[in-house]
Amino acid sequence: MTTFSTLENLFPASFGKSLIGYDDMFNRISKFHDEIAKNIPNYPPYNIKKTDENTYVIEMAVAGFGKSDIEVNVAGDTLTIKGNAQQDSDEETKDVFFHQGLAMRPFTRVFNLNDNVEVKNAEMLNGILKVALEHIIPEHKKPKSIEVK
């Protein structure tokens, strides 16, 4: 977690000279950030990798979850990944654990996507859920060369 103790640590010295009287506001924002960071869920752990110029992959550790236990949904600009592992409800068939290191608790992870990011696919491989994303650049925003006449 990154915290900033003063404005000087955040902004270059030349820029900070124009921020007179903002110390209190900055300190409140920093405190607010620290409080929110405490409540951000950290289960299951995940990586976000840039794999090419316009492609990304979210890798999420979901050991113990099957394909049928995972839901991947996109609604507007929100990607939601939910996991709900089926556990035995019958007491007679329930296993007795001496140590249970695999957290099989239900989870929900939400990612906000840019308007031009599309989810291409999702696959499970060796306990890792991989969600492929692609940043689609509209034709009118792609770089082009203009001929000078």
N, C-alpha and C positions, 0 to 999 in steps of 0.2 A: 504494500500500500504506500502510495506517495503522499506525503503531506508537506506543505510549504509553511514555514514559520513566519516569513516576512515577505513583503512585496519585492524586496531586492532579490530574493531567491527566484522569483517567478518571472520578473521582467528585466530586460536590460537596463542598465543605469540611466541611459539617455531617455528611455521611455518612462521609467519610474518617476522622473522629475515632474512629469505632467500629472501624476496621480496624487494630488495633495488631498489629504483628509479621507482617503479610502481605506485606511488601515482597519477600522472597525468593521466595515462591510466585508473586507477580505477575510478577516478573522472569523466572522459569522459564517461565511461560505465554506471556509476550511473546516470549521467545526461540524457544519451540516454534512459535508462530504464524509468526514470521519464516522459520523453516526450512521449514515446510509451504508457505508462500506461494511460495517459490523453486521448488518442484516441481509447482505447479499448471500444467497445460498451458495455453498461451494460443493454441492453434491448433485449430480456426478461431475467429476472433473472433466474438463474439455480443453481442446486446443483449437485455435483458428489459424489456418495456414493459408498463405497466398501461394498458389501453385503455379501460376502463370500471370501474364499481364492482366487478364480480366477474370481469372478463376480463383476460387477459394474453396477450402474444405474445412468443415467443422468436424473434429474428431472427438467423440464422447465415449468415455470408459463406462460400459454398461455390462460388466461381467455378471453372469447369472441370469440376465434377461434374454428371452428368446425374441425372435422376430415378431411373434404375435403379441408380445408384451409391450412393444414400442409403437407409439403413434407419432407421425410427423405430419403437421398441418401447416398450411400457409393461408393466411387471411389478410388480404391487403398487403401491408408492409411488415407483417409480423409472422415470424417463423416460431412455431411452438412445438417442442419435443416433450412428449409425456411418456413415462414408464410406469408400468404397474405389473410387477411380477406376481404370477399366480402362486399362492402358497397353500399348502394342504390345510384344510379346515378340520379334518377328522383327527381327533386327539390320539387315536390308536395308531395311526400311521405317521404321526409327527416324529421327526428325528430329534434326538437329544444331542445338542452341540456342547462340546467342551470349550470350544472357541469358535465364534462366528465372526470372521473378518470381512466377509462379503456383505455389504449393505444392500439389501434387496428391497429397501423401502421405496414407496412410490415417489416420483419426482415430476416436476414440470420446469422446463427451461424455456425462456422466451428470448428471442433475438429480434431486434428491430433491423429491418433491411432497407436499403436505399430503394427508391422507386424503380430503379433500373436493374436491380439484382433479382435473378430468377433462381429458384431451386431446381436443379437438374435431376438429381436422383438421391436416394439414400440406400445404403447397404450395410450389412453387418459382416464383420470379418474379425474372427478371433477375439470376440468380446468388445470390439470397438465399433461404434456406429459412425459411419462416415456420411456426411451430407454434403453433396457437391453443389456449389453455388457459382453462378456466372454473372458478371456485370455486363449487361447488354448496353452497348453504346448506340444510341439512336443515329440513324443516317445523317440527320441534320447537325449532329454534334461531332461526327467523326472528322479528324483532321483531313484537310484536302489542300491541294496546291491550286492557287489561282493564277492563271496565265495573265501576264501583263501585256496589253495590246498597245 
